[in-house]
Amino acid sequence: MVNVGIVGAGYAGSIHAETLNKNKRVKIIAVSDTNRGAARSLAARFGAKTYVSHQDLTSDRDVEAVFIASPNAYHVEQAVQALENGKHVFCEKPMATSLEGARDIVRAVEKSGMKYQIGHSRCFWPVYKKIKELIEIGELTPYIADAKMVRGELKNPSWVADPKISGGFLYESTIHMLYLLRWFLGDVTEVWSLARSNLYQDQLDDFVISLQFRNGGIASVNSSAHASWTSPFERVEIFGDHSCAMTEEAVRITYCPGLNKEIVIHDFSQLARSESWGFVEEDKGFINALVEDRQVAIDLHEGYKAVELVEACYRSAKLGKPVSLPL
């Protein structure tokens, strides 16, 4: 049994709490949030202790693992403190909102010897797992890819509109696609990002990004922060040898294996959101890694590379030219 503390009682914290509560290997014993009412409300559902301060929760001797689901800019401080206090950490994406912060996490994990997993949940979505499977068994060679990810707005929750807290639009949303494309095609060697500040004047809110991969593959990412919540708000297309795979959010994947061949559709629309959005497998895997003392699914290296990709996009947009990786 792993005693878990949840930092952040908002949407993500609640989803993780509900998922973890169904795991027989987990007991939720503490919840913290600067919003005392939100912390009390979530904690009451599981008979857990309530803290306003994350420092108090991460200092609780009974807490063995901390799930961090707070706003982005707080991830580094909260994770480092938990690690220094001998707690295992699962942290929602992003790992950090700067390379310096990501390096602080790396040092803290290496010094503490505790396990740390970053919540890049897309690789647990059934639609994307199917694409990864097709690539790995050699049925789909990803020569070129195109990804679309948009948000309806930067208004809810209110902090996502503040780049000092979110890290910027790419850290809040588009990092999912950047991580995912690297998962499919491998290491990125060059980024060219065109960006504009169209509606949210204190940050860049529209991006067209080109990625060059070490294996010769290329990809594009289109991302807007103000598109309205019209479906599909997320879509990935992979093109191979007269073959392709196309997703529609977490619901459906269409796969064409070749010319004059039957097109196959995998539909996951009847799955619960906690499953189709990967939370069940993601959380179960982390807990199993703790109980069985094995490697976590998404480690420091993967989290750092995702932050590096975002930083390269912002740097390219600022300079107006391609940026080579690693930074």
Secondary structure, DSSP 8 states (H G I E B T S, - for coil): -EEEEEE--SHHHHHHHHHHHT-TTEEEEEEE-SSHHHHHHHHHTTT-EEES-HHHHHH-TT--EEEE-S-GGGHHHHHHHHHHTT-EEEEES-S-SSHHHHHHHHHHHHHH---EEEE-GGGGSHHHHHHHHHHHTTS---SEEEEEEE-S-S-SSGGGG-HHHH--HIIIIIHHHHHHHHHHH--EEEEEEEEE-SS-TTS--EEEEEEEETTS-EEEEEEES-S-S-S-SEEEEEE-SS-EEEEETTTEEEEE-STTS--EEEE-TTS-HHHHTSHHHHHHHHHHHHHTT---SS-HHHHHHHHHHHHHHHHHHHHTS-EES--
